[in-house]
Amino acid sequence: MRILADENIPRAVVAALTETGHDVRGIGDESGGADDLDVLRAAVRERRVLLTADKDFGGLVRRSKRPTAVILLRARMSPPDRLASLVVSVVSTRDDWEGLFAVITDATLRVRRMTPNSDQAV
């Protein structure tokens, strides 16, 4: 899968995703401090799933109506390799992320379709 990791995603998560064969580009490696809209535009342009810990992206995607997927990381697991393992496991559960908004917590995974008038679980 093609993933754009926001600058707030731990390096251990990015490394684990890369090691398991995902095409991951870290926004912090190239554009530290990038505006959220610019990050979203990059994800759309490059056809990547946006992996972020920033809750603002849900509303931003809805308002902009941009066709992308967002995985919001809200888990606070320690050590970092345990968190990385969780993210790799979730990302690998499906290959049809486009248009979905997922929230990963320590105990749950919620997935919703991102449509302007729908909050439907998938």
C-alpha positions in Angstrom: 0.0 0.0 0.0 1.1 3.6 -0.6 1.1 5.6 2.6 1.9 9.2 3.4 3.0 9.4 7.1 2.4 12.7 8.7 5.3 14.2 10.7 3.6 13.1 14.0 3.9 9.4 13.2 6.7 7.7 15.2 9.7 6.6 13.1 9.2 3.0 14.5 5.8 2.9 12.8 7.2 4.2 9.5 10.1 1.7 9.6 7.8 -1.2 10.4 5.4 -0.4 7.5 8.4 0.0 5.1 9.9 -3.3 6.3 6.7 -5.1 5.6 6.6 -4.0 2.0 4.5 -0.8 2.1 5.5 2.2 0.1 5.8 4.8 2.8 6.8 8.5 2.4 7.3 10.4 5.6 6.2 14.1 5.3 8.5 15.1 8.1 11.6 13.9 6.2 10.9 16.4 3.4 8.4 19.0 4.5 8.5 19.4 8.3 5.9 21.9 9.5 3.8 21.5 6.3 0.3 22.9 6.4 -2.4 20.3 6.8 -4.0 21.2 3.5 -0.7 20.8 1.7 -0.3 17.3 3.4 -3.8 16.3 2.3 -3.1 17.6 -1.3 0.1 15.5 -1.4 -1.8 12.4 -0.3 -4.5 12.9 -2.9 -2.0 13.8 -5.7 0.2 10.7 -4.9 -2.8 8.4 -4.3 -1.6 7.6 -0.8 -3.4 6.7 2.4 -2.7 9.5 4.9 -1.5 8.1 8.3 -1.7 10.8 11.0 -2.2 11.5 14.7 -3.8 14.9 13.9 -7.6 14.8 14.5 -8.1 17.8 12.3 -7.9 15.7 9.1 -11.3 14.2 9.5 -13.0 17.6 9.1 -10.5 18.8 6.6 -11.2 15.8 4.3 -14.9 16.2 4.6 -14.8 20.0 3.8 -12.4 19.6 0.9 -14.3 16.5 -0.5 -10.9 15.1 -1.6 -10.9 11.4 -2.5 -8.4 9.9 -0.1 -8.2 7.7 2.9 -7.1 8.7 6.4 -6.0 6.5 9.2 -6.0 8.4 12.5 -3.6 7.0 15.1 -5.0 7.6 18.6 -3.2 4.6 20.2 -0.7 5.4 22.9 1.0 2.0 23.2 4.5 1.6 24.6 7.1 0.5 23.6 7.2 1.9 20.1 7.6 -1.5 18.5 4.2 -2.6 20.0 2.5 0.4 18.4 4.3 -0.2 15.1 3.0 -3.8 15.2 -0.5 -2.7 15.8 -0.4 -0.2 12.9 1.1 -2.8 10.5 -1.6 -5.2 11.5 -4.5 -2.8 10.9 -3.1 -1.5 7.6 -2.8 -5.0 6.3 -6.4 -5.9 7.1 -7.7 -4.4 3.8 -6.6 -3.2 0.4 -9.6 -0.9 -0.3 -8.8 2.1 1.9 -9.8 4.8 -0.6 -12.6 7.0 0.8 -12.3 5.6 4.3 -11.6 7.2 7.6 -10.2 4.9 10.3 -9.4 5.5 13.9 -6.9 3.2 15.7 -7.0 3.3 19.4 -5.3 1.0 22.0 -8.4 -1.2 22.1 -10.5 -0.5 18.9 -10.5 0.1 15.2 -13.4 2.2 13.8 -13.8 2.6 10.1 -16.2 5.0 8.4 -16.8 5.9 4.8 -15.9 9.6 4.1 -18.9 10.9 2.1 -20.3 14.4 2.6 -23.6 13.3 4.2 -22.7 9.9 5.6 -21.1 8.6 8.7 -21.7 5.0 7.9 -19.5 2.3 9.4 -17.8 0.0 7.0 
